[in-house]
Amino acid sequence: MQLNTILLMSGGAVQALQLLAALSLLILLHEFGHFFFARLFKTRVEKFYLFFDFLFPFPNILNFSLFKKKKGDTEYGIGWFPLGGYVKIAGMVDESMDKEAMKQPPQPWEYRSKKAWQRLLIMLGGIIMNVVTAMAIYALIFGVWGEQYLPTDNAKYGIAVDSLGESIGLRDGDMIVSIDGNKIERFGKIVPEIILGQAKTIQVSRNGEAVEVPIPEGTIKKLIKKNKASFIDPRIPLVVDVVTKKSEAERMGLAKGDSVIAVNGQPIIYYDEFEDIKRANAEQPITVSVVREGAVKELTGTVPDTKILGFAPVTEFSKYFETETIKYGFFQAIGKGFTYTFDQIGSYWRQLKLLFTSKEVKASESLGGFVSFGKLFAPVFDWQAFLILTAFVSIILAVMNLLPIPGLDGGYVLFLLFELISGKKVSDSVMEKATTVGLVLLLGLMLYANGLDIMRLFQN
């Protein structure tokens, strides 16, 4: 029990550190985007901060920094309130809400003195930097690790489904043919396509016959709620990979590399078959027949009331299937990073649209705060997994900041587009009021999302 607790704490700590590292890096790069274009157009930047040096969104409460140093016209620092960061650009209505400075006559070095198109680029700078960051990270990933995936046609044993998959009419061994009549080339894209496309039917081949499985209303909601785990997996033969110490599996004598061929005298091949028999025999004796080094061995034990024997099967697809591996040269990786970034932006935008267009997607079940973000990271650090998720979080920041909400970059962009089209500048007083409302809305959204996380923790 103590060991499990320590493992859980260490895993949680690793996730928290990865979240902090990723967000800190991406916030700095986002703010650098604003900083870069501001300095490009000779606009003075008074502050460049990671985190806030005040109680966001109240600029005059608890003003202090963990670190600060002034260089030139800019004060660089780390704030105490770890919910973002900001650059304070002279002559601009922003998070600092410096109304006194805005009452003074405009100066040549101020944001408000610049042309509308220059101010637009300054405001888009953070978003541009987040997109470029994602491109660079994806290019690095493709250049170093390449790309490996399982073609849907190569899942030769069909699929293994959980109780949700069975409830809609899917069966173990079904071969996925298409979703809503559209062929999905990559197995890993099947479930995302069902959710994002709000699919109505799944076409499968079952024992050589074509079968159409309708997707009942409510299925997508259940998929999102259960985080898609095990809904549809490639069906795999049962070969033991890891045996947990002091488990029933270890006591029985199961070992890495054992191929399970029968349970209680009933021949089996696949892991899902073993799971079905095991669930039906809780707290009952069990005999597992395995092939080890060419010889058949009979191993006996008892299924615990938890129905967990304590071993994990080999799940590496390349052990069973012909996977596709694509290697990229330097320039190919850059090109792939570019196109993949926009594919991911489109995918995330489709996810956001579901909040407003789908009857089955509810904000209370889909939104999350820092706990939800942290859980996305692996409990054991892996560079590739960390970089993949960091790139996607960069895309999330870009898309969210582009939303036309005052206080976000997209709110300023909206006012600037109005100015460019109409030729009329939005007054500072309107900007101040809109920014105040927007910042309060953002604070409310943050409290709501993190409150949902807290409720989920108590529910679990």
Secondary structure, DSSP 4 states (H G I P E B T S, - for coil): -HHHHHHHHHHHHHHHHHHHHHHHHHHHHHHHHHHHHHHHTT--EEEEEEEESSBTTBTTSS--EEEEEEETTEEEEEESEEEEEEEEETT--STT--HHHHTSPP-TTSGGGS-HHHHHHHHHHHHHHHHHHHHHHHHHHHHHH-EEE-BGGG-TT-EEE-HHHHHTT--TTPEEEEETTB--SBGGGHHHHHHHTT--EEEEEETTEEEEEE--TTHHHHHHHTTTTTSEEE--B-BEEEE-TTSHHHHHT--TTPEEEEETTEE--BHHHHHHHHHTTTTSEEEEEEEETTEEEEEEEE--TT---SEEE---GGGTS--EEE---HHHHHHHHHHHHHHHHHHHHHHHHHHHH-SS--HHHH---HHHHHHHS-SS--HHHHHHHHHHHHHHHHHHHHSS-TTSHHHHHHHHHHHHHHS-PPPHHHHHHHHHHHHHHHHHHHHHHHHHHHHHHHH-
